[in-house]
Amino acid sequence: MEKRWHCAIFRYTGYLMPHYLLTTPTLAIMNQPARNSVMIPRGAIVQVAADGLDGEGLVGVDWDGQALLMFTTDLRERCERVEGT
């Protein structure tokens, strides 16, 4: 729940989170204590916190109003940046 709030802060302060289009269905992890997994479908658009693709490991994303975690490797290999965002 806390991560959703942080994503909302990024939007309200004018910080532009880059948008990425998934070219392959990709697994994400819910950013909650239960850490359940979710399959994000091909064609979905996710917002990635800051320059999340530069690092390794997990990065926060926002998809369909949900705060999730995705592996940066998956994002680099299975996404395309949506220009103009």
N, C-alpha and C positions, 0 to 999 in steps of 0.2 A: 504494500500500500504506500509505503514511503517513497518508493521509486516513481510511482504514478504522480505523486505530488511534485517531485523534482522535474519530471517531464513537463508538467503543466507550467512550472516556473520558467523553463526554457522558452516555452511558447509565449508567455505573457511578457517576458522581458525583451522579446524581439530577437532572441538568440535563435538562429536558424539551424535546426538539426538536419543534416543531410538525409535525403530520402534515397532508398535503394529498392530496386525491383528484383524479386526473387525469380531466378530462371529455373530453379529446381525446388521441389518441396524440401523444406529444411526444418530440422528439429530445434526447438527453443525450450528454455527452462523458465518456468514461472518464478518471478522474483518474490517469492513468499516463503515462509518457513517450511511448507510442505515440499517445495521444489518439484512439483509435478511437471511433466513435459507436455509440450504442445507441438503439433506439426503445422508449420506455416505453409500454406499452399503455394504452388507455382503461380506467379502473376501478382502476388501480394506485394504491397509497398510497406516497408518498415522505415522508421526514423531511427537513426543511429546517433547516440550521444556523442557529441564532439567529433573528434577525428578518431573514432574507435577502431578503424581498420589498421592504424599504424602499429598497435601493440599486439601482444599475444594473449591467449586465454579468452576470458569472457568479457563481453561488452554489453552495456544496457541498450535495449531497443524499445521502441514503442510501436505496437501493432494492434490495430483494431481496439484502441483504448486500453490495452493491457501492457503493463510494464513487464518485460521479459529479458532474459539473458541469452545471448547467442555467442558461439565461438567465432572469433575474428577470422579464423581460417575458413569457416563455412561462408561467412559474408564475402570474403575476398574471392572465393572460388565459385560461388553460386549466385552472386548478385551483380547488377549493373547499376551504376549511379544514375539517378533521374536528374537530368540537367534542369536548371532553373529553380532549384530548391536550396 
